[in-house]
Amino acid sequence: MAGARREAADAYQRALGLLVRREHSRRDLARKLAQRGVEPAEAEAAVERLAGQGYQDDQRFAESFARDRTSAGYGPVRIRVELAGHGLPEDAIQAALAACEADWPALARRQVERRWRPAELADPARRRKAVEFLLRRGFDQGDAWSAVRSAPDEGVDP
């Protein structure tokens, strides 16, 4: 009996140690505990206890993750896919993206402005490459094409 309690406490302490470093989703936390040799039932109990105490919160994780990825220049499509990969439900993903309050078209334009001079975007091949870049970063096609077309024309000779 004492051994089972010690193992449960060990699982809890390991999970708490992971959460001290950064936020984790429930699924990620349970997976990391399993990788460290914690039995699945003990891992789930530890994660449940931490969630009950407010140390682990999937919504807080989703919002933090979405803010970080947005500030790194990623678009909503990619952030949505990555959050789903962490095992989060669609409503949590929607709420996290809404909490970002990001201006996705403006963010796409900033990404284009950081990487290409306006004169370079006069070339259709370069415009395509810029759009492909934005699509890989997770912007939708409308925002990607709009960002490339709205690049300032100063310095472009007619």
N, C-alpha and C positions, 0 to 999 in steps of 0.2 A: 504493500500500500504506500509506504513512504517513497519507494522508488518511482511509482507512478506520479506522485505529487511532485517529486523532484524533476521528472521529465517534463511535466506540464509547466512547471515554473521555468525550466530551461527554455522551452519553446516560447513562452511568453517573453522572457528576457531577450532572446534572440530576435524576436519580432520587434520588440520595443527598440532594440539597438538599430535595426534596419530603419525604423521610422524616425529615429533621431537624426539620421543622416539626410533623409529626404522623404517626401510623400511617396506612398505606394498605393496602388489599387489593391483591393482584397485579393484578387486572383494572383497578382504579382507577388504579394507578400506570402501567400500560401505556397506558391511555386518555389520561392527562394528558401522558405523553411524546409520544404521537401528536399531541395538540393543539398541542404546542410544536414540531412539525415533525420529530420523530424518526421514522425509518423503522421500521415494525412489527418487522422482524427484529432491529434494533438495540435497540429498546425491550425486546423479549422477552429478549434476551441480557443486557441490563443488569439487568432484574428478576430473572432467574435467578441472576445473579452475586450480587446483593444478598441474595437468599433463601439462597443457599449460604453466605454469610458471616454469616447471622443478623440482618442489618439489616432484612430484610422477612420477616414471619411472619404468614400469614393467621390462624392461631389466636390469636396475640397481638392482632392487629387486632380480631378478633371479640370477644374478651373485653373489651378496652378499650372498644370501641363499645357493647357490651351494658351494661357498668357505667355508662358515661356516660348512656345513655338511661334506664336504670333510676333513676339518681339524679335525672334530670330529670322523673321521674314517668310514664314510659311503661310500658306493659304488655308482656307476652311476645308477644302476637300481632303487634303493630306492630314490635317489635324483630326478630322472626323474618323478617317481610316485608322490612324494611330491610336486614338482613344478606344475605338472598337477592338483593336488588338489587345488592349489592356483589360478587356472583359467588361467594359462599361455598357450599360443599357442606353438605348437611343435617347431617352428623355434626359439623362444626365449629360450626354454629349451635346444635345441641343442647348441645355441650360449653360453649359460651360462656354460654348461658342457665343451665346448671347451675352454672357458676363464679360467677354473680351471687349465688347463695344468697339470692335475694329472697323475701320473704313477700308474694306478689302480692296476696292478699286485704287484708292490712294496708296495702299501698301504695295500693290502690284506696280504702280507707276514708280514708286521709290526704288523698287528692286531693279527696274529697267534703267532708271537714271543712274544708279550706282555702277552699272556694268557696261552700259553702252553710251557713246556720245551720240547726239542727235544726227550728225552726219553719217554715222555708221548705219543708223536705222533707215536711211534713205534706200539702202540696198535691200531688195525683197528677200534675199537669202538670209541676211542678218536679222530682218524682222521675224522671219520664220523661226530662226534659232532662238530669238528672244521669247517668242511665244512658247516654244517647246520648253524652254527653261522655266517659264512661269507655270506651265502645266505640270512639270515635274515637281515644282515647289508646292503645288496644291491649289492653284488658283483655277477657277473655271474658265472656259474658253472665252466667254464674253468679257470678263475682266482682263484676261491676258491680251486679247486683241485690242481692247480699248486702251490699255496701258501703252502698248506699242504705238498705236496710232496717235495717242495724245502726247507723245514725247515732243518736247519743244523743238521747233524747226530752226532756231537761231543757228547761224553758222552753216546752214545748208544752202549751197548755191543752186539756183533754179536751172 
